Amino acid sequence: MSQHKSLKMSGGGLQKKRSVLKRWERIDELRKQGRYQDGAPVQHLPKTKASA
């Protein structure tokens, strides 16, 4: 069975940048920005932009 053309990946299968970060990635980004201190709760973290 073939794959529908709208589902095929273009550009040789290169992945796009993910727009959603894992919790540990968000914490690392917040640490770099100085907006998270060790020992702070990990729930209800502020939003962060996914870096390139």
C-alpha positions as CSV (number, residue, x, y, z in Angstrom):
1,M,0.0,0.0,0.0
2,S,1.4,3.4,-0.9
3,Q,1.4,6.5,1.3
4,H,-0.8,9.4,0.6
5,K,1.1,12.4,-0.9
6,S,0.1,14.7,1.9
7,L,1.7,12.4,4.5
8,K,5.1,12.1,2.7
9,M,8.0,14.1,4.1
10,S,9.6,16.5,1.7
11,G,13.2,17.7,1.7
12,G,14.8,14.3,2.1
13,G,13.3,13.6,5.5
14,L,14.8,16.5,7.4
15,Q,13.1,17.1,10.7
16,K,11.5,20.4,11.6
17,K,12.2,22.3,14.8
18,R,10.0,21.1,17.6
19,S,7.7,23.8,18.9
20,V,7.1,22.1,22.3
21,L,9.9,21.5,24.8
22,K,10.2,18.8,27.4
23,R,10.1,19.9,31.0
24,W,13.9,19.4,31.5
25,E,14.5,21.4,28.3
26,R,12.3,24.3,29.6
27,I,14.2,24.3,32.9
28,D,17.6,24.4,31.1
29,E,16.3,27.4,29.0
30,L,15.0,29.2,32.1
31,R,18.3,28.6,33.9
32,K,20.2,30.2,31.0
33,Q,17.8,33.2,31.2
34,G,18.2,33.4,35.0
35,R,14.5,32.8,35.6
36,Y,14.7,29.5,37.5
37,Q,16.5,28.7,40.7
38,D,17.4,25.2,41.9
39,G,14.8,23.8,44.3
40,A,11.9,25.8,42.8
41,P,8.8,23.8,41.9
42,V,8.8,22.2,38.4
43,Q,5.0,22.6,37.9
44,H,3.5,25.8,36.4
45,L,6.7,26.8,34.7
46,P,6.6,30.0,32.6
47,K,6.4,29.7,28.8
48,T,9.6,29.6,26.8
49,K,10.3,29.9,23.1
50,A,12.0,26.9,21.5
51,S,15.5,27.9,20.5
52,A,16.9,27.2,17.1
